[in-house]
Amino acid sequence: MKETNMWECDSCGVVEYVATPPGECEKCWKINSFVKVEEDEVDAKREADLAEGIKQDFEEEDENEN
């Protein structure tokens, strides 16, 4: 079984959960910009990522209602 790591783009902050760092960021297109998130930071970053996703969902709902 391959180990999954958390990688964060040091340019735009996009987070990926894969075994090896992505070669290119899909958001900002920067090459080799991903840095591994240390184990003690993973939970905090996952929670922040989840909260941001929920916030965006609510903002999209508000835009669709108007």
C-alpha positions as CSV (number, residue, x, y, z in Angstrom):
1,M,0.0,0.0,0.0
2,K,1.4,3.4,-1.0
3,E,1.6,6.1,1.7
4,T,-0.4,9.2,1.0
5,N,1.2,12.5,1.9
6,M,-0.2,16.0,2.1
7,W,1.4,18.4,-0.3
8,E,0.8,22.2,-0.4
9,C,1.7,24.5,-3.3
10,D,4.0,27.2,-1.9
11,S,2.7,29.6,-4.5
12,C,-1.1,29.5,-4.1
13,G,-1.8,27.1,-1.2
14,V,-3.6,24.4,-3.1
15,V,-3.5,21.1,-1.2
16,E,-3.1,17.6,-2.8
17,Y,-3.2,14.2,-1.0
18,V,-1.0,11.9,-3.0
19,A,2.1,9.7,-2.5
20,T,4.5,12.0,-4.4
21,P,4.4,15.7,-5.0
22,P,2.5,16.8,-8.2
23,G,4.8,18.2,-10.9
24,E,2.6,21.2,-11.6
25,C,-0.1,23.0,-9.7
26,E,-3.5,22.8,-11.4
27,K,-4.5,26.2,-10.0
28,C,-1.5,28.5,-10.5
29,W,0.4,26.3,-13.0
30,K,3.7,26.7,-11.1
31,I,6.1,23.8,-11.7
32,N,7.6,21.9,-8.8
33,S,6.0,24.2,-6.2
34,F,4.7,21.5,-3.8
35,V,6.1,21.1,-0.4
36,K,5.3,18.3,2.0
37,V,3.2,19.2,5.0
38,E,4.6,17.8,8.2
39,E,2.5,15.3,10.2
40,D,1.9,17.7,13.1
41,E,0.4,20.3,10.7
42,V,-1.7,17.9,8.7
43,D,-4.9,17.9,10.9
44,A,-4.9,21.7,11.2
45,K,-4.5,22.2,7.4
46,R,-7.2,19.6,6.6
47,E,-9.6,21.4,9.0
48,A,-8.8,24.8,7.4
49,D,-9.2,23.3,3.9
50,L,-12.6,21.8,4.8
51,A,-13.8,25.0,6.3
52,E,-12.7,26.9,3.2
53,G,-14.6,24.5,1.0
54,I,-17.8,24.9,3.1
55,K,-17.4,28.6,3.0
56,Q,-17.2,28.6,-0.8
57,D,-20.2,26.3,-1.1
58,F,-22.3,28.8,0.9
59,E,-21.0,31.7,-1.1
60,E,-22.0,29.9,-4.4
61,E,-25.5,29.2,-3.0
62,D,-25.9,32.9,-2.1
63,E,-24.8,33.9,-5.6
64,N,-27.3,31.4,-7.2
65,E,-30.2,32.7,-5.1
66,N,-29.7,36.3,-6.2
